[in-house]
């Protein structure tokens, strides 16, 4: 997706504060944080919304990796408690249509 801001971040066309990166995911600090810690975990594969996930092993594994990455980042940052949030669709607050998992904590 040429106009997707997350795709541009993935290609390093837009700078971001990256906190984690591997072959499948990138995680970076949200530019408009809603809490002391607000990190976005974004897959390299462009998928518009959770509704667009395929019921196949690859997408199941990808979402699992996102959750595990969030857990590992939280552990590394010594977060005692945190929220994991997917916004699905504009009416639920999704602004950027590339799936992403919010890791949010005030701890």
N, C-alpha and C positions, 0 to 999 in steps of 0.2 A: 504494500500500500504506500504509494508515493507521498500522500499528504498526512499520514499517521505520525503523530509526534513521537510515539513510543518506538515506531520503526526507525525514525530518524535518530533517536537516542541509541538504539541498538547498533546502528551503523556508525555511531560516534560523530554524526553530523551536528548534533546538539549536545553541548556539554551537560554532564550531570554528576552528582556525587555518588559514585558507584560504591556499594557496600558488599556486593557479592556478584560473581559472574562465573558461569560455566558454559558448556556447549549448548544447553537448552534454555537457560534463564539468565536474566540480569535483575539485580535488585539495586534500587537507588533511593535516596532521600526525596520525599515529596517536596516540590517547590512551594506548596501551600499547605504546610503541615497543620493537622487538626489536633495534635498532641505533641508532647515532648519528643517522642519517637514516632515517626510516620514514614514508613518505608513501603515502596511499591515493588512487588515481585512480578516480573513480566516475562512471559515466554518469548523466545525468539520467533516461534511460529505465530504468524498473525491469525488470530481468531477474533471476530468482532465481539461476541458476547458468550456467556456461558451457554445460552440457548443454542449456539452454533457448534458446540462440542459434538464430536462424533462418538457414538457408543462403540468405540473400538479400543483396543489395547493401548495404542499410541497416545490417544487423548486422555485415557484414564491414567496412564503412567505420568503424563505431563502435569496434570492437576495434582497428582500425588507428590511429584517432585516440588511443585510450588509450595505445598503445605509443609513438606519436610524442610525446604529451604527456609521458610519463615520460622519454623521451630529452631533451626540451627542458628539463624541470625539472632533470634531472641536469646538463645542460650549464650552466644558469644557476647552479647551486649548486657548479659546478666539481668534481663528483664524478668521480674517476678511474675507479673501478670500482663496479659496483652490480649488484644482482639485481632481476629482475622476476619476480613470482610471482602466479599465480592459484591459489587453493585451490578445489577443485571438489568439493562435497559435504561433509557432516559428517565422514565418515571420513577426509577429507584435511585437516581442520582448518578448514573453512569454518564460521564462527560466525554471520555476518550473511548472509542470503540475498538479496543484491542484489550482482550481480557487481562486483568491484573488483580493481584491480591494485595490488599492493604494490611500491613502489620502496624498496629497502633498501640501505643502505651504511654502512660504518664509516669511510668516507673523508671 
